[in-house]
Amino acid sequence: MSTRPSRTIRHALGRVLLPATIGILALAGLAGPAAAREPVDPSTLNPAPPDFFNAQCYAGAGGTVCSLYFSDDPFAGEPSGIVCGGTELLVSQERSVVGKRYYDADGNLVQRHFRESMSGTFSNPDTGLSVPWIQHDTILHNLSVPGDLGTGTIKTTGLEQRVSLPGGGTILIDAGTILEDAATGDLLHEGGPHPFRDYFANGNAAALQPLCDALD
């Protein structure tokens, strides 16, 4: 995608409402040790990694590999889209990303593979109560048309959200696998509990009732 990968809490919460130091293994075909790798100017690639990705790109076997890392500006007190008893909950978030972008021999993007780590809180402005949440997931976007971010499939795996009580204990967990069509956003496959998607995509208000109860 031409901007930050989209599965922030805003995307996970469904606008369709929906730090990391974890590395992703380099492509086995990279030529030689790091000191001997041939650098590639990111601006020559299609699409070029945004500047804030801090991309470092090198020529590999059959193409180019770019390593990236960045953190979003944190936010707090934003509308979440979750309504409990007529009151919309507020959300805060911090997010960091590490990953790689793979380009073919013509410099066209063929795959994005990254891991994001997020944390924050949900709060009820009426009761003043808040609960923490975390998210650790991996995104794999295989483009069916090289260079066109609006093609192919996007697979998300891992912990998409765990909402906890301040003193411990799990309120809600959203985890497993989601496979979507990059062009349409249509769900192709789903595995595991996904109460947030059920709430926003399917209109099931009961899916997030445990969260509402915890903040009542």
C-alpha positions in Angstrom: 0.0 0.0 0.0 1.2 3.5 -0.6 0.7 4.6 2.9 1.2 2.8 6.2 0.0 -0.8 6.2 -3.7 -0.6 7.0 -4.3 -3.0 9.8 -4.0 -0.5 12.6 -6.5 -0.6 15.5 -8.7 1.6 13.3 -8.9 -1.1 10.7 -9.1 -3.9 13.2 -11.9 -2.1 14.9 -13.6 -1.7 11.6 -13.3 1.8 10.2 -13.7 -0.9 8.3 -14.7 0.6 11.5 -9.7 -2.3 11.8 7.5 -2.1 19.5 8.6 -4.1 17.6 12.2 -5.4 17.8 11.2 -8.7 16.2 13.1 -9.3 13.0 11.8 -11.1 9.9 14.3 -13.5 8.3 16.1 -12.1 5.2 15.5 -13.7 1.9 17.8 -16.6 1.5 18.9 -15.4 -2.0 20.6 -12.2 -0.9 24.0 -12.1 -2.4 26.9 -12.4 0.0 27.4 -10.9 3.5 25.7 -7.6 4.5 28.8 -5.6 3.9 29.1 -6.8 0.3 25.4 -6.4 -0.7 24.7 -4.0 -3.5 22.4 -1.2 -2.3 19.4 -0.1 -4.4 17.9 3.4 -4.4 14.3 2.9 -3.0 13.0 5.7 -5.2 13.7 3.5 -8.3 11.2 0.8 -7.1 7.5 0.5 -8.0 5.9 1.5 -5.7 8.7 3.1 -3.8 8.7 2.5 0.0 7.4 5.7 1.8 10.2 7.7 3.3 9.0 7.1 6.9 9.5 3.3 6.3 13.3 3.9 6.8 13.8 1.3 4.0 17.2 -0.2 3.3 17.1 -1.9 -0.1 19.6 -4.3 -1.6 19.9 -6.3 -4.8 19.2 -10.0 -4.3 18.9 -13.1 -6.5 16.2 -12.2 -9.1 15.2 -8.9 -7.5 15.4 -6.4 -4.6 14.7 -6.8 -0.9 13.9 -3.8 1.3 14.0 -4.0 5.1 11.8 -1.5 6.9 10.8 -0.3 10.3 8.7 2.6 11.6 6.4 3.6 14.4 3.1 5.5 14.1 2.4 8.6 16.2 0.5 7.5 19.3 -3.1 8.7 19.8 -5.5 8.7 22.6 -9.2 9.4 23.2 -10.4 8.8 19.7 -13.8 7.3 18.9 -13.6 3.5 18.6 -16.9 2.8 16.8 -17.9 0.5 19.7 -21.1 1.6 21.3 -22.0 0.3 24.8 -25.4 1.3 26.1 -25.6 4.3 23.9 -22.0 5.5 24.7 -19.2 5.2 22.2 -16.0 3.9 23.8 -12.7 5.7 23.2 -9.5 4.1 22.1 -5.8 4.9 22.5 -3.0 3.2 20.5 0.8 2.8 20.0 2.0 0.9 16.9 5.4 -0.2 15.6 6.2 -2.2 12.5 9.1 -4.2 11.1 9.1 -6.0 7.8 10.3 -6.6 4.3 9.2 -5.7 0.8 10.2 -8.0 -2.1 10.6 -6.6 -5.7 11.1 -8.6 -8.9 13.9 -8.1 -11.4 12.0 -5.2 -13.0 11.7 -3.4 -9.7 8.0 -4.1 -9.2 6.7 -5.1 -5.8 5.5 -8.7 -5.5 5.2 -9.3 -1.8 4.9 -7.3 1.5 5.7 -9.2 4.7 5.6 -7.4 8.0 4.9 -7.7 11.7 3.1 -5.1 13.7 3.0 -4.7 17.5 0.3 -2.5 19.1 -1.0 -1.7 22.5 -3.5 0.8 24.0 -6.7 1.1 26.0 -10.4 1.2 25.6 -12.2 3.6 27.9 -15.8 4.5 28.7 -16.1 8.3 29.0 -19.2 8.0 31.2 -17.8 5.6 33.8 -14.2 6.7 33.6 -13.2 3.0 33.5 -10.5 1.7 31.0 -9.0 -1.6 30.1 -5.7 -2.4 28.2 -5.3 -4.2 24.9 -2.4 -5.6 22.9 -2.0 -6.9 19.4 0.8 -8.8 17.7 0.2 -10.0 14.2 1.9 -10.8 10.9 0.7 -9.6 7.5 1.6 -11.3 4.2 0.4 -9.6 1.0 1.1 -11.5 -2.2 0.4 -9.2 -5.2 -1.2 -10.9 -8.2 -0.1 -8.0 -10.4 3.5 -6.9 -9.7 3.6 -3.3 -8.6 -0.2 -3.0 -8.0 -1.0 -2.8 -4.3 -4.7 -3.3 -5.0 -4.3 -6.8 -6.2 -3.7 -10.3 -4.7 -4.5 -11.5 -1.2 -3.7 -10.2 2.3 -3.3 -12.8 5.1 -3.2 -11.8 8.7 -2.2 -14.3 11.4 -1.5 -14.1 15.1 -3.0 -12.2 18.0 -5.2 -9.5 16.5 -6.4 -8.3 19.9 -6.4 -9.3 23.5 -8.4 -7.1 25.9 -7.5 -7.6 29.5 -8.7 -6.6 33.0 -6.3 -4.0 34.6 -5.4 -6.5 37.3 -5.1 -9.5 35.0 -7.5 -11.9 33.2 -8.7 -11.9 29.7 -11.9 -10.1 28.7 -11.8 -10.8 24.9 -9.4 -12.4 22.5 -9.3 -12.0 18.7 -6.8 -14.4 17.1 -6.2 -16.8 14.3 -6.2 -16.2 10.5 -8.0 -13.9 8.1 -7.5 -14.0 4.4 -8.9 -11.1 2.4 -9.0 -10.0 -1.3 -6.8 -7.0 -1.6 -9.0 -5.4 -4.3 -12.4 -5.8 -2.6 -11.7 -6.4 1.0 -13.9 -9.5 0.8 -13.2 -12.3 3.3 -11.8 -15.4 1.6 -11.0 -17.5 4.7 -11.3 -17.1 8.4 -10.1 -19.2 11.3 -10.3 -18.6 15.0 -12.4 -16.3 17.2 -12.8 -12.8 15.6 -15.3 -10.9 17.8 -14.2 -7.5 16.5 -14.8 -8.5 12.9 -18.1 -10.1 13.9 -19.1 -6.8 15.5 -18.1 -4.5 12.7 -18.5 -6.6 9.6 -21.5 -8.7 10.7 -23.3 -6.2 13.0 -23.3 -8.6 15.9 -23.5 -6.3 18.9 -23.3 -9.2 21.4 -19.8 -10.1 20.1 -18.2 -7.3 22.2 -20.6 -7.4 25.2 -17.9 -8.6 27.5 -15.9 -5.5 26.8 -19.0 -3.3 27.4 -19.6 -5.2 30.7 -16.1 -4.6 31.9 -16.4 -0.8 31.4 -19.9 -0.4 32.7 
